[in-house]
Amino acid sequence: MERCSTCRSGRARGVTGFEIELLPIPETLEGDGGADFVASIDARNAAEIAAYGTPDVAYPPEELFPFWHDPHEPKVLWGARIDGRIMARATHEWQLDDQSVGWVHLQVHPDVEGRGIGRALAETVEDHARSLGRKRLITYAVSADTPGERLVPPTGAGSVPLGNREVRFLLARGWRLEQIARGSRFPLPFDEADIAARRADAERHAGDDYRIHTWAGPTPERWLADQAMLNTRMSTEAPTAGLEEPEDPWDADRVREYDALHDAGPRKTLTAVAEHVPTGTLAGFTQLAAPADLTRPVSQEDTLVLRAHRGHRLGMLLKVANLQFLEEVAPGHPCVLTWNAEENRAMLDVNEAVGFVPIGYEGAWRKDF
């Protein structure tokens, strides 16, 4: 086991102690380090379920594992070990093209909260990011709704309870709230007549200038360059409030690599794109990740309509077209989950009209060094 240069141990409130360790990313879940990786996902799931109040937000390790082998998004993982088992985790990831910003996440199993583990993990991951020259960190923290005073981000959209434990924790460590993200759920199966009517209405508004294409799995060669452009623009045109997230550049090769990596996992990517017929280029896209396990929720991934093509109801058209495609190629899932910035009223209007309902909220926080 590799030990972190900033490893910490702790004793608190009669606890036998814990060890913070830098965990290797296993080549396979069955190989060396696989059991600790799985235990870290178990801790992540327990923390998310407790915060959201639903098991829908839990992910099997097999579904998350491919993300840890994307060479364009390097990641580091720490675990807090108690009595031999990993019971909490912290992660740090960054972009190859911009080393100044990092994203961190911290999850502690509810059974071991209040023992100083979160603080030790936070110190470890923040020290590591600082040592690598990061100038800014971004994190997302779920905030269950509780009574009392609220903390509102500069966007003015949404809020989190000021008295919540995670809010007080982040504020005390010098983080500041920049944005609220809403988690929403769409129950399946949907009303086919309603979705068909919404698609027909959106098609009338879009007119003959736009054509929808769908596919499952890797991006067709014809659309690789356009999909790379859309992925890049996703990093610059999606609302990020004061987080100042950097541009994430994609090219056709990166799309191929990403598709191959994720197509090898247990989730199938379903894509709907809107072609601008006069130019033969893509004006927008949306993607769903459908697990092989039909008892699992489907994840709504990125959705984007380029600014030059907004105002034609393409967001609605793409969303309902991909929902229809989902029911065609992978029916039987219980629901679709999605997350949107609370100030992204255009996309929330689409989701609410389709039938998505809120399940909880996350604060998007920033810390500068």
C-alpha positions in Angstrom: 0.0 0.0 0.0 1.4 3.4 -1.0 1.3 5.9 1.8 0.6 9.6 1.2 3.4 11.9 2.1 0.8 13.9 4.1 -0.9 10.9 5.7 -2.6 11.6 8.9 -4.0 9.4 11.7 -6.4 10.4 14.3 -8.1 9.6 17.6 -11.3 11.3 18.7 -14.2 10.8 21.1 -13.0 7.3 22.1 -12.5 6.1 18.5 -9.7 3.5 18.0 -8.3 5.8 15.3 -8.2 6.1 11.5 -5.5 6.3 8.9 -5.6 8.5 5.8 -4.0 6.7 2.8 -3.3 7.5 -0.8 -5.1 4.6 -2.6 -3.8 3.2 -5.9 -6.2 3.1 -8.8 -6.6 -0.5 -9.6 -6.3 -1.9 -13.2 -9.3 -4.1 -12.5 -11.8 -4.3 -9.6 -10.6 -7.8 -9.0 -6.9 -7.0 -8.9 -4.6 -5.3 -6.4 -6.3 -2.4 -4.7 -9.7 -3.3 -6.1 -11.3 -4.1 -2.7 -10.2 -0.7 -1.3 -11.5 1.1 -4.4 -14.9 -0.7 -4.0 -15.0 0.2 -0.3 -14.4 3.9 -1.2 -17.4 3.8 -3.6 -19.5 2.2 -0.8 -18.6 5.1 1.5 -19.4 7.5 -1.3 -22.8 5.9 -1.9 -23.7 5.8 1.8 -22.9 9.5 2.1 -24.9 10.5 -1.0 -27.9 8.3 0.0 -28.0 9.9 3.5 -27.8 13.4 2.0 -30.4 12.9 -0.8 -32.6 10.5 1.1 -32.9 8.1 -1.9 -30.9 5.1 -3.1 -31.3 6.3 -6.6 -28.0 8.3 -6.2 -25.9 5.2 -5.4 -23.7 3.9 -8.2 -22.1 0.4 -8.4 -18.3 0.5 -8.6 -18.4 -1.0 -12.1 -20.3 2.0 -13.4 -17.9 4.6 -12.0 -14.7 2.6 -12.6 -14.1 3.7 -16.3 -14.0 7.4 -15.2 -10.9 6.6 -13.2 -9.0 5.6 -16.3 -9.6 8.7 -18.5 -6.1 10.0 -19.3 -7.5 13.5 -20.0 -9.0 13.8 -16.5 -6.3 12.6 -14.0 -7.6 11.7 -10.6 -6.1 11.0 -7.2 -7.9 9.0 -4.4 -7.5 9.0 -0.7 -9.3 6.7 1.8 -9.8 6.9 5.5 -9.3 3.4 7.0 -10.9 2.3 10.3 -10.4 -1.2 11.6 -9.0 -2.3 8.2 -11.9 -0.9 6.0 -12.1 2.3 3.9 -14.9 4.3 5.4 -14.4 7.7 3.8 -12.8 9.1 0.7 -11.5 12.3 -0.9 -10.7 12.8 -4.6 -8.8 15.4 -6.6 -9.0 15.7 -10.4 -7.8 18.2 -12.9 -7.5 18.9 -16.6 -4.3 18.2 -18.6 -4.7 21.5 -20.4 -5.2 23.7 -17.3 -3.3 22.9 -14.2 -4.5 25.9 -12.2 -7.9 24.5 -11.3 -8.8 21.3 -9.5 -12.0 19.6 -8.5 -12.2 17.9 -5.1 -14.9 15.7 -3.5 -15.1 14.4 0.0 -17.5 11.8 1.4 -17.6 10.3 4.9 -19.8 7.3 5.7 -22.6 8.4 8.0 -21.6 5.7 10.5 -18.3 7.4 11.2 -19.2 11.1 11.0 -18.1 13.5 13.8 -14.7 11.8 14.3 -12.5 14.4 12.6 -12.1 12.3 9.4 -13.6 14.9 7.1 -11.2 17.5 8.4 -8.2 15.3 8.0 -9.2 14.3 4.5 -9.8 18.0 3.6 -6.4 19.0 4.9 -4.8 16.2 2.9 -6.4 16.9 -0.4 -6.1 20.7 -0.1 -2.4 20.4 0.8 -1.9 18.1 -2.1 -3.6 20.5 -4.5 -1.6 23.4 -3.2 1.7 21.5 -3.6 0.8 21.0 -7.3 0.3 24.7 -7.9 -3.4 24.8 -8.0 -4.8 28.3 -7.7 -8.4 27.4 -7.3 -10.4 24.4 -6.1 -14.1 23.6 -6.8 -16.3 21.2 -4.9 -19.9 20.2 -4.8 -21.6 19.3 -1.5 -25.2 18.0 -1.1 -27.3 20.1 1.4 -30.4 18.5 2.8 -33.2 21.0 3.3 -33.5 22.1 6.9 -35.2 25.0 8.6 -33.5 28.2 9.6 -31.4 30.9 7.9 -30.3 30.4 4.3 -27.1 31.1 2.4 -27.7 32.5 -1.1 -25.0 32.4 -3.8 -24.1 35.5 -5.8 -26.4 34.2 -8.7 -29.4 34.8 -6.4 -30.8 31.4 -7.6 -31.4 28.9 -4.8 -29.9 28.6 -1.4 -28.6 26.2 1.2 -29.3 26.0 5.0 -26.7 28.1 6.8 -26.8 25.8 9.8 -26.1 22.6 7.9 -23.0 20.7 9.0 -21.4 20.7 5.5 -22.1 24.4 5.0 -20.5 25.4 8.3 -17.6 23.0 7.5 -16.8 24.6 4.1 -17.2 28.2 5.3 -14.8 27.5 8.2 -12.2 26.2 5.7 -12.4 29.3 3.6 -14.7 28.1 0.8 -17.4 30.3 -0.7 -20.7 29.4 -2.2 -21.0 30.3 -5.9 -23.9 28.3 -7.3 -26.7 25.9 -6.5 -27.3 22.7 -8.6 -30.7 21.0 -8.5 -31.0 17.2 -8.7 -34.2 16.1 -10.5 -35.9 12.8 -11.2 -38.1 11.7 -14.1 -40.1 8.6 -13.5 -40.3 5.9 -16.2 -42.1 4.7 -18.2 -43.3 8.1 -19.5 -46.7 9.0 -21.1 -46.0 8.2 -24.7 -48.7 10.5 -26.0 -47.5 13.4 -24.0 -43.9 13.0 -25.1 -44.9 12.5 -28.7 -47.0 15.7 -28.5 -44.1 17.7 -27.0 -41.8 16.4 -29.8 -44.2 17.4 -32.5 -44.6 20.9 -31.0 -40.8 21.3 -30.8 -40.4 20.1 -34.3 -42.8 22.7 -35.6 -40.9 25.4 -33.9 -37.5 24.1 -35.1 -38.8 23.9 -38.7 -37.0 22.2 -41.6 -33.6 23.7 -40.7 -33.0 21.1 -38.0 -32.9 17.3 -38.1 -32.5 14.9 -35.2 -30.1 11.9 -35.3 -29.7 9.3 -32.5 -27.2 6.6 -31.8 -26.1 4.2 -29.1 -22.5 3.7 -28.2 -19.5 5.4 -29.9 -19.9 8.5 -32.0 -20.3 7.9 -35.7 -17.2 9.0 -37.7 -19.3 11.6 -39.5 -20.0 13.5 -36.3 -16.6 13.1 -34.4 -15.3 16.6 -35.2 -18.7 18.3 -34.4 -19.1 16.2 -31.2 -15.6 17.4 -30.1 -16.7 21.0 -30.7 -19.9 20.5 -28.7 -18.0 18.9 -25.8 -15.5 21.8 -25.8 -18.3 24.4 -25.9 -20.1 22.6 -23.0 -17.2 23.7 -20.8 -17.6 27.4 -21.9 -21.3 27.8 -22.5 -22.9 26.0 -19.6 -23.7 28.2 -16.6 -20.9 28.1 -14.0 -21.6 31.3 -12.1 -18.5 32.5 -10.3 -16.7 29.1 -10.4 -14.7 30.2 -13.5 -14.2 26.7 -14.8 -11.6 26.6 -17.5 -12.2 25.6 -21.1 -11.8 21.8 -21.6 -10.7 21.3 -25.2 -11.7 18.2 -27.2 -10.7 16.9 -30.6 -11.9 13.9 -32.6 -9.3 11.6 -31.1 -10.3 12.4 -27.6 -14.0 11.6 -28.5 -12.9 8.2 -29.8 -10.9 7.5 -26.7 -13.7 8.6 -24.4 -16.3 6.5 -26.3 -14.1 3.4 -26.3 -13.4 3.7 -22.6 -17.0 4.1 -21.6 -18.4 1.7 -24.1 -16.4 -1.1 -22.4 -18.2 -0.4 -19.1 -21.7 -1.5 -18.0 -23.4 1.7 -19.2 -24.5 2.4 -22.7 -24.3 6.1 -23.9 -27.4 7.1 -25.9 -26.9 10.3 -27.9 -29.3 12.6 -29.7 -28.0 15.5 -31.8 -29.6 18.3 -33.8 -28.1 18.8 -37.2 -28.4 22.3 -38.7 -29.4 21.2 -42.2 -28.3 24.3 -44.2 -24.7 24.0 -42.9 -24.6 20.2 -42.2 -23.1 20.9 -38.7 -24.4 20.0 -35.2 -26.3 22.7 -33.3 -26.8 20.8 -30.1 -26.7 17.4 -28.3 -27.9 15.5 -25.3 -26.7 12.2 -23.8 -28.1 9.5 -21.5 -26.1 6.8 -19.7 -28.2 3.7 -19.4 -26.9 0.9 -17.1 -27.1 -2.7 -18.1 -29.0 -3.3 -14.9 -32.6 -2.4 -15.6 -33.3 -1.7 -11.9 -30.8 1.2 -12.0 -31.7 4.8 -12.8 -30.5 6.3 -16.1 -28.2 9.3 -15.9 -28.9 12.4 -17.9 -25.4 13.5 -19.0 -24.6 16.7 -20.9 -27.1 18.7 -22.8 -26.2 21.8 -24.9 -27.7 23.9 -27.6 -25.2 26.4 -29.1 -26.0 30.0 -28.5 -26.4 30.7 -32.2 -29.2 28.1 -32.4 -31.2 28.9 -29.3 -34.8 30.0 -29.5 -36.0 27.1 -31.7 -37.0 24.7 -28.9 -34.1 22.5 -29.7 -33.5 21.8 -26.0 -37.0 20.3 -25.7 -36.7 18.5 -29.0 -33.4 16.9 -28.1 -34.5 15.9 -24.6 -37.8 14.2 -25.7 -36.2 12.5 -28.7 -33.5 10.9 -26.6 -36.2 9.8 -24.0 -38.0 8.1 -26.9 -34.8 6.5 -28.0 -34.1 5.2 -24.5 -37.5 3.5 -24.4 -36.8 2.0 -27.9 -33.3 0.5 -27.1 -33.2 0.1 -23.3 -36.7 0.1 -21.8 -37.5 -0.9 -18.3 -35.4 1.5 -16.1 -37.2 3.1 -13.2 -36.2 6.8 -13.8 -33.8 9.3 -15.2 -31.7 11.5 -12.9 -30.3 14.9 -13.9 -28.5 17.9 -12.3 -28.8 21.5 -13.5 -27.6 24.9 -12.3 -30.5 26.6 -10.5 -30.0 29.7 -12.6 -30.3 27.7 -15.8 -33.9 28.5 -16.2 -34.1 27.6 -19.9 -33.1 24.0 -19.2 -35.1 23.8 -16.0 -38.2 24.9 -17.9 -37.7 22.0 -20.3 -37.2 19.5 -17.5 -40.1 20.7 -15.5 -42.4 20.6 -18.6 -41.3 17.1 -19.4 -42.0 16.0 -15.8 -38.7 16.1 -13.8 -39.2 16.8 -10.1 -36.5 18.0 -7.6 -34.9 15.4 -5.3 -32.3 17.7 -3.7 -29.8 20.4 -4.0 -26.0 20.7 -4.1 -23.9 23.8 -3.4 -21.0 24.5 -5.8 -18.2 26.0 -3.8 -14.9 27.6 -4.6 -11.6 28.1 -2.7 -8.7 30.2 -3.9 -5.1 29.7 -2.8 
